[in-house]
Amino acid sequence: MKENEFILLLSKRFSGEISPVESTRLDEWLRQSPENEQFATEHQRIWEKAEGYGKTFSPNLDADFQKVQARIRNLAQPTLRVSLGQRLMRAAAVIAVLLAAIWGWQQFSASSNAEVIVSGENTENESVGLPDGSRFWLRKGSQLTYEERWAGTERRVKLRGEGYFEVAHDPTHPFKVELEKGGSVEVLGTQFGVRQTADQTTVLVRSGKVRFSPTAQTAGPVLTANQKAVFDHSASQVRVSNLSSLNELSWQTGGLEFINTPLNHVVSDLERYYGVKIILRNPAMSNCPHSAPLTSQPIEKVLETLALTHQLKVKKMGERSFELIGGQCR
């Protein structure tokens, strides 16, 4: 194996870019002699120092190569008696310094502002940090794209599918979520969710304020805390409503929470979250307010608590079907 080839393989191993085939080949070479292992150790030390170079490093290749040639000529006519192996190792070490520096410079230059793509396959209920300190969650099957470093006056991301955002407050650099069909959601500092389907785009605001522009040509409504906007793609209409709960974000929070929520809305949220059918038999209980902390307990436990709170009787009608009978609103 040529010397510059194994130097390159060592550099690729230290940077984490070596392939399995290359790794096997390098290991075989290292096992050939203690000198090879010693050289690898020395090259690793040189590489670790070279990693500290900034991306503004600009090597003078002609000058550096002349210096290397001069060093090799000096080693070729030593005044002391030095073995050939030692001379080769010293010469190779000089070359390694140059190659490691060039390699590091190329890596920094190539990734100065790369595009980052995050898939929602493994991030549901897990937050991911953005360059400004903001965080986001992605629903399974969704995707977020953004630049590794933001330049200019705006912080832009592109969302496909459904995501939830906690945006770091920065009035001088608005945060903008670009939507699949050309619209956007712009904020200064807030917590909100965006859901996109083939027929609708929905924006829910937990706190703060956002401007929802359903298309690139349309400046839509300003939404505040506990408000929701739904844009119908076919009708090109936006409907704004106040939210009785934020349980449409239960995929991100991990459970349901109710704060003075009408009981008929509680039933609807329970049906959607647990995939069950619940019939509220007493119409007088429909607007009875219900409050309960965040929970993801089994549906039977949730209905048991609901019954104790409002003096209801729970009757199981089937494997995934229940009735709520009677009740007293307090």
C-alpha positions as CSV (number, residue, x, y, z in Angstrom):
1,M,0.0,0.0,0.0
2,K,1.4,3.4,-0.9
3,E,2.2,5.8,2.0
4,N,-0.2,8.6,0.9
5,E,-3.0,6.0,0.6
6,F,-2.8,4.8,4.2
7,I,-2.4,8.4,5.4
8,L,-5.7,9.1,3.6
9,L,-7.3,6.1,5.1
10,L,-6.2,7.1,8.6
11,S,-7.7,10.6,8.0
12,K,-10.9,9.1,6.9
13,R,-11.1,6.9,10.0
14,F,-10.5,9.8,12.3
15,S,-13.2,11.9,10.6
16,G,-15.7,8.9,10.7
17,E,-16.0,8.7,6.9
18,I,-14.1,5.4,6.3
19,S,-16.0,2.6,4.6
20,P,-16.1,-1.0,6.0
21,V,-13.9,-2.2,3.1
22,E,-11.4,0.6,3.7
23,S,-11.4,0.0,7.4
24,T,-10.6,-3.7,6.9
25,R,-7.7,-2.9,4.6
26,L,-6.3,-0.3,7.0
27,D,-6.5,-2.8,9.9
28,E,-4.5,-5.4,7.9
29,W,-1.8,-2.8,7.3
30,L,-1.6,-1.8,10.9
31,R,-1.1,-5.4,12.0
32,Q,1.9,-5.8,9.6
33,S,4.4,-4.1,12.0
34,P,4.7,-2.2,15.2
35,E,6.1,0.7,13.1
36,N,2.8,1.0,11.3
37,E,0.9,1.1,14.6
38,Q,3.3,3.7,15.9
39,F,2.8,5.8,12.8
40,A,-1.0,5.6,13.1
41,T,-0.7,6.8,16.7
42,E,1.5,9.8,15.7
43,H,-0.9,10.6,12.8
44,Q,-3.9,10.6,15.2
45,R,-2.1,13.1,17.4
46,I,-1.4,15.3,14.4
47,W,-5.0,15.0,13.2
48,E,-6.4,16.0,16.6
49,K,-4.3,19.2,16.5
50,A,-5.4,19.9,12.9
51,E,-9.1,19.7,13.9
52,G,-8.6,23.0,15.7
53,Y,-8.1,24.9,12.4
54,G,-10.9,27.3,11.6
55,K,-12.8,27.2,8.3
56,T,-10.9,30.4,7.2
57,F,-7.7,28.4,7.0
58,S,-6.2,28.9,3.5
59,P,-3.1,26.8,2.9
60,N,-0.3,27.9,0.5
61,L,0.2,24.5,-1.1
62,D,3.2,25.5,-3.2
63,A,5.1,26.9,-0.2
64,D,4.1,24.0,2.0
65,F,5.2,21.4,-0.6
66,Q,8.6,23.1,-1.0
67,K,9.0,22.9,2.8
68,V,8.2,19.2,2.8
69,Q,10.7,18.6,0.0
70,A,13.4,20.5,1.9
71,R,12.7,18.4,5.1
72,I,12.9,15.2,3.1
73,R,16.2,16.3,1.5
74,N,17.6,17.0,5.0
75,L,16.5,13.6,6.3
76,A,18.1,11.9,3.3
77,Q,21.6,13.2,4.4
78,P,21.6,13.0,8.2
79,T,24.7,13.9,10.2
80,L,23.7,11.2,12.8
81,R,23.2,7.6,12.1
82,V,19.5,7.1,11.8
83,S,17.7,4.0,10.5
84,L,15.8,4.0,7.2
85,G,12.6,3.2,9.0
86,Q,13.0,6.2,11.3
87,R,13.7,8.5,8.3
88,L,10.7,7.3,6.5
89,M,8.5,7.7,9.5
90,R,9.7,11.3,10.0
91,A,9.1,12.1,6.4
92,A,5.7,10.5,6.4
93,A,4.8,12.5,9.6
94,V,5.6,15.8,7.8
95,I,3.4,14.7,4.9
96,A,0.7,13.8,7.3
97,V,0.7,17.3,8.8
98,L,0.1,18.8,5.4
99,L,-2.5,16.3,4.4
100,A,-4.4,16.6,7.7
101,A,-4.5,20.3,7.4
102,I,-5.7,20.3,3.8
103,W,-8.3,17.6,4.7
104,G,-9.6,19.7,7.7
105,W,-9.8,22.8,5.5
106,Q,-11.8,21.0,2.9
107,Q,-14.2,19.6,5.4
108,F,-14.8,23.0,7.0
109,S,-15.3,24.6,3.6
110,A,-17.7,22.0,2.3
111,S,-20.0,22.2,5.3
112,S,-19.9,25.9,6.0
113,N,-23.7,26.2,5.6
114,A,-25.2,22.8,4.8
115,E,-28.9,22.1,4.5
116,V,-30.2,20.0,7.3
117,I,-33.1,17.6,6.8
118,V,-34.8,16.0,9.8
119,S,-37.3,13.1,9.3
120,G,-40.2,12.6,11.8
121,E,-39.8,8.8,11.8
122,N,-38.0,8.8,15.1
123,T,-38.6,12.3,16.5
124,E,-42.3,12.1,17.6
125,N,-42.4,13.3,21.3
126,E,-38.7,14.2,21.0
127,S,-37.6,17.8,20.6
128,V,-34.8,18.8,18.2
129,G,-32.9,22.0,18.5
130,L,-32.5,24.7,15.9
131,P,-29.5,27.1,15.4
132,D,-31.2,29.9,17.3
133,G,-32.2,27.9,20.4
134,S,-35.8,27.2,19.1
135,R,-37.1,23.6,19.3
136,F,-39.4,21.5,17.2
137,W,-41.3,18.2,17.2
138,L,-42.3,16.3,14.1
139,R,-45.2,13.9,13.7
140,K,-44.4,10.5,12.2
141,G,-44.0,10.8,8.4
142,S,-43.2,14.5,8.5
143,Q,-40.0,16.4,7.5
144,L,-38.3,19.7,8.4
145,T,-35.6,21.3,6.3
146,Y,-33.5,24.3,7.4
147,E,-30.0,25.7,6.9
148,E,-27.3,24.8,9.3
149,R,-26.6,28.6,9.8
150,W,-29.2,31.3,9.2
151,A,-28.1,34.3,7.3
152,G,-30.1,37.5,6.8
153,T,-33.0,38.9,8.8
154,E,-35.3,35.8,8.8
155,R,-35.1,32.4,10.3
156,R,-36.7,30.1,7.7
157,V,-37.6,26.4,7.8
158,K,-39.6,24.3,5.4
159,L,-42.2,21.9,6.8
160,R,-43.8,18.9,5.1
161,G,-46.6,17.2,7.2
162,E,-47.2,18.1,10.8
163,G,-44.9,19.8,13.4
164,Y,-44.9,21.7,16.7
165,F,-42.6,24.6,17.4
166,E,-41.3,26.5,20.4
167,V,-39.7,29.5,19.0
168,A,-36.9,31.5,20.7
169,H,-38.0,35.2,21.0
170,D,-36.1,37.5,18.6
171,P,-38.1,40.5,17.2
172,T,-35.3,41.5,14.8
173,H,-35.2,38.0,13.1
174,P,-38.8,36.8,12.4
175,F,-39.2,33.0,12.4
176,K,-41.0,31.7,9.3
177,V,-42.3,28.2,8.6
178,E,-42.8,27.7,4.8
179,L,-45.6,25.3,4.0
180,E,-45.8,22.6,1.2
181,K,-48.3,24.5,-0.9
182,G,-46.6,27.9,-0.8
183,G,-48.1,29.5,2.3
184,S,-46.3,30.3,5.6
185,V,-46.6,30.9,9.3
186,E,-44.6,33.8,10.7
187,V,-43.9,34.4,14.4
188,L,-41.7,36.4,16.7
189,G,-41.8,34.1,19.7
190,T,-44.4,31.5,20.5
191,Q,-45.5,27.9,20.7
192,F,-47.7,26.6,17.9
193,G,-48.5,23.5,15.8
194,V,-49.0,23.1,12.1
195,R,-50.8,20.2,10.4
196,Q,-50.9,19.8,6.6
197,T,-53.1,17.3,4.7
198,A,-54.2,17.0,1.1
199,D,-57.4,19.0,1.9
200,Q,-56.5,21.4,4.8
201,T,-53.8,23.3,6.6
202,T,-54.4,23.8,10.3
203,V,-52.5,26.1,12.7
204,L,-53.0,25.9,16.5
205,V,-51.4,28.5,18.8
206,R,-50.6,27.5,22.4
207,S,-49.0,30.9,23.3
208,G,-47.8,34.1,21.7
209,K,-49.0,35.3,18.3
210,V,-48.5,34.2,14.7
211,R,-49.6,35.4,11.2
212,F,-50.9,32.6,9.1
213,S,-50.6,33.2,5.3
214,P,-52.3,30.2,3.7
215,T,-50.8,31.0,0.3
216,A,-47.9,32.9,-1.0
217,Q,-50.2,35.6,-2.3
218,T,-52.5,35.8,0.8
219,A,-51.8,37.5,4.1
220,G,-54.2,35.7,6.4
221,P,-55.3,36.2,10.0
222,V,-53.3,36.9,13.1
223,L,-53.8,34.1,15.7
224,T,-53.2,34.4,19.4
225,A,-53.1,31.9,22.3
226,N,-55.8,29.1,22.2
227,Q,-56.9,30.0,18.7
228,K,-57.0,27.7,15.6
229,A,-57.2,28.5,11.9
230,V,-58.2,26.0,9.2
231,F,-57.5,26.7,5.5
232,D,-59.7,24.7,3.1
233,H,-57.5,24.2,0.0
234,S,-60.4,23.6,-2.4
235,A,-62.6,26.5,-1.2
236,S,-59.7,28.8,-0.5
237,Q,-61.3,29.9,2.8
238,V,-59.9,30.3,6.3
239,R,-61.9,29.5,9.4
240,V,-60.7,30.9,12.8
241,S,-62.1,29.5,16.1
242,N,-61.3,29.6,19.8
243,L,-60.0,26.3,21.3
244,S,-61.6,24.7,24.3
245,S,-58.5,22.5,24.6
246,L,-55.2,21.9,22.9
247,N,-55.6,18.2,22.7
248,E,-55.1,18.2,19.0
249,L,-51.4,18.4,20.0
250,S,-51.7,15.3,22.2
251,W,-49.2,13.5,19.8
252,Q,-46.6,16.0,21.0
253,T,-47.6,16.3,24.7
254,G,-48.1,12.6,25.2
255,G,-51.6,12.8,26.6
256,L,-54.8,14.7,27.1
257,E,-55.4,17.7,29.4
258,F,-58.6,19.6,30.1
259,I,-59.2,23.1,31.6
260,N,-62.9,24.0,32.0
261,T,-63.6,22.1,28.8
262,P,-67.3,21.3,27.9
263,L,-68.0,17.7,28.5
264,N,-69.1,17.1,24.9
265,H,-65.7,18.3,23.7
266,V,-64.0,16.1,26.3
267,V,-65.9,13.1,24.9
268,S,-64.8,14.0,21.3
269,D,-61.1,14.3,22.4
270,L,-61.3,11.0,24.2
271,E,-62.8,9.3,21.1
272,R,-60.1,10.6,18.8
273,Y,-57.2,9.9,21.2
274,Y,-58.2,6.4,22.2
275,G,-60.0,5.3,19.1
276,V,-63.2,4.5,20.9
277,K,-66.9,5.4,20.7
278,I,-68.5,7.3,23.7
279,I,-72.2,8.2,23.9
280,L,-73.2,11.0,26.4
281,R,-76.8,10.1,27.2
282,N,-77.7,13.2,29.2
283,P,-77.9,16.3,27.0
284,A,-77.9,18.5,30.1
285,M,-74.3,17.4,30.7
286,S,-73.0,18.5,27.3
287,N,-71.7,22.0,28.4
288,C,-70.7,21.0,31.9
289,P,-67.0,22.2,32.3
290,H,-64.4,19.5,33.1
291,S,-60.8,20.0,34.2
292,A,-58.2,17.3,34.5
293,P,-54.3,17.3,34.4
294,L,-52.3,15.8,31.6
295,T,-52.8,12.0,31.5
296,S,-52.3,9.1,29.1
297,Q,-53.9,6.4,31.4
298,P,-56.1,3.6,29.8
299,I,-59.5,4.8,28.7
300,E,-61.2,2.8,31.4
301,K,-59.3,4.7,34.1
302,V,-60.0,8.0,32.5
303,L,-63.8,7.3,32.3
304,E,-63.8,6.1,35.9
305,T,-62.3,9.5,37.0
306,L,-64.8,11.3,34.8
307,A,-67.7,9.4,36.4
308,L,-66.6,10.1,39.9
309,T,-66.2,13.8,39.2
310,H,-69.7,14.3,37.6
311,Q,-71.6,11.4,39.2
312,L,-71.9,9.6,35.9
313,K,-72.4,5.9,35.4
314,V,-70.1,4.2,32.8
315,K,-71.6,1.3,30.8
316,K,-69.4,-0.7,28.5
317,M,-71.3,-1.5,25.3
318,G,-68.5,-3.4,23.4
319,E,-64.7,-3.8,23.1
320,R,-64.3,-0.1,22.1
321,S,-67.7,1.4,22.9
322,F,-69.0,3.1,26.1
323,E,-72.1,5.0,27.4
324,L,-72.1,7.8,30.0
325,I,-75.4,7.8,31.8
326,G,-76.9,10.3,34.2
327,G,-74.6,12.8,35.9
328,Q,-74.8,16.1,37.8
329,C,-73.1,19.3,36.7
330,R,-71.4,21.2,39.5
